[in-house]
Amino acid sequence: MRVADPLDYTETTVSAVMDRVRGYIARASNRPEDQIEKADTALAGVSVHLLTQTDVDFLYLVTTDTDAGRGVVAALDAQGFEGQVEYRNGFEFIDEIA
């Protein structure tokens, strides 16, 4: 685990993926896009940063927010990062973490 660098929102891939995630979560949860938490879309931005700016080729995204996790995977797949991220539900690891 590491703390991510600040996101560069001017990077078109970061913005595009974050927008896709916001839309995915809104549709999946039946909420307006402006009510989606920024942290959920930031997961996508951090994922893009890791895949494009570091030597990371594959990552596991661990969150307890199913819509966010699935949305990040769908958005990254649509943006050309197919098969490079896998969502894992954080509740699967509760016993190990606690």
ZIGI-V831204 format. One record per helix or strand. SS is the DSSP state (a for helix, b for strand). FROM is the first residue (numbers start at 1). TO is the last residue. If there is no record, write none. Layout:
{{SS;FROM;TO} {SS;FROM;TO}}
This chain:
{{a;12;29} {a;33;35} {a;38;53} {b;59;63} {a;66;78} {b;85;89} {a;90;97}}
